[in-house]
């Protein structure tokens, strides 16, 4: 019996060994073959050349400056002995005296280790004209590797900086999200460069080589080409972009020039900054100056600046009023210059009032009284819902990163955010674009295009992505009744710029009629006891109102929207009317206005 048990155990052990040998020799063959291949096959990646960015006339906006990077062989240091490294650095400096020895040493030591068998990048960029006379001699040195390394260049410097954005060195978080950046080194950080980064940067090529135990190449076993030069053509016309930069002079604010279908021909957030300073790394002093400036040059005011829209919102608000069922286009209110509600007085900008006022007069002359009184009948819920449907309080969908949504206040919004009830006085403030109502200039341009055409376009900067046109489909957001009565608002907007009583009439000098709406958005409250408003120009700069003027033209055949915001500029028509007029005349000079 004992013998049988021993033989049984012996048989089980042998069967187990045979099964294990079979598994290792046959079934795991592929697994160990792959491990073996990974130990002997090395993959070298080649970085693609980043695509260029061109304007609509194919004028280069972002290009690649030809140059080279320098790498040193690994293991040039042993413990505390860095004599071999110092020798190589001294050689590099003898060839290119402008190189910084300390930076080279620091870059090398950070990446050198016993486990790293790859060359270590120590100089990111040397201009083509500098390296070419030295290339043959330096390339003979086994410890030095010279590789092509284009550098991003922005020929127009600061012009259009907030639209274009820039590339800079990728940080570790970005590399973790996209491992290819370990090879590419640079990534889009802002603007179009960031939004379309994955397209512009292309796809790396691969070269698979067989190496021996000493990491010496034996043969090439495979290769795939890089997918590169993914160029991007924008709707921007740099002639127009340069023009708006010049005419805005030293003002702070934003300009948007967009066709009524959403294609952006020019847009600026001012002040601007030179994009080229970011490519190789900006100094801490330069960074702090940008970040701490009261004019916020690093903020893209086009999509990240939040402002009360002031009277510019009265066009959409008026359309909501006359289609509400509470009011219509024939409804009138007596404007006396102020309205009393509870213990507060709500003033009109015109001290003596406007007299009997209907919707046309209310928009042409920007009568606050009309909108105060109408808001109490229409109510904040209809007002809020209508403005959101018309594009405020949500993203426009523009092809730029990190767009802000702004605020359209309502009962529900206030209850959720502040846990407080809504008051009628807040309804009055909202009706004239004040209080908690906040918009971006981009939202206001889109809102104006809706007033011009009856459809809400998707603003877009890109024109062609490779060979594919980019044409987002506009949104149909107006009700049938709103579409029917939209011409009433359009007629009033024309009057703003052309009627002798229009708030922009004195400042508009276009070669053809345009339509629009001015706005003076207060940044400082006016005390209840104040009877006479202080002149804007006599106020401290930061207490002055923001000046808005948003327009479309030609008035009878809408083709373009021009929206201008001047921070602390005072009255909209007075400050922005001339700027808007010059832009339309420039559009005409460039042949974009079809009469």
Protein Blocks (a to p, Z undefined) as FASTA:
>chain_A
ZZmmmmmmmmmmmmmmmmmmmmmmmmmmmmmmmmmmmmmmccddddddddddddfkopaf
bdcdddddddddehibghjblklmmmmmmmmmmmmmmbcfklmmmmmmmmgcfklcbdcd
fbfbdcfklmmmmmmmmmmpmkbccddddddddfklmnoklmnopaddddfklmmmmmml
mmnopacfbhjllmmmmmmnopaddddddddfkopafbdcbdcdddehiacddfbdfklm
mmmmmmnmmagcddddddfkopafbdcddddddfklmmnopafklmmmmmmpmklmmbcf
klmcccdekjmlmmmmmmmmmmnomacfkbccddehiacehjbccddfblnonbjadfkl
mmmnopaklmmmmmmmnopmlmmmmmmmnopaiaehiacehiaebjaddfklmmmmnopa
cdfklmmmmmnopajbccdfklmmmmmmmmmnopacdddfbfbghjaccddddddfbdfk
lmmmmmmmmmmmmmmmmgmkbcklmmpccfbdcddddddddfbdcdfklmbdcdfklpcf
klpccddddddddfklcfbdcddddehkbpfklmmmmmmmmmmmmmmmnopacZZ
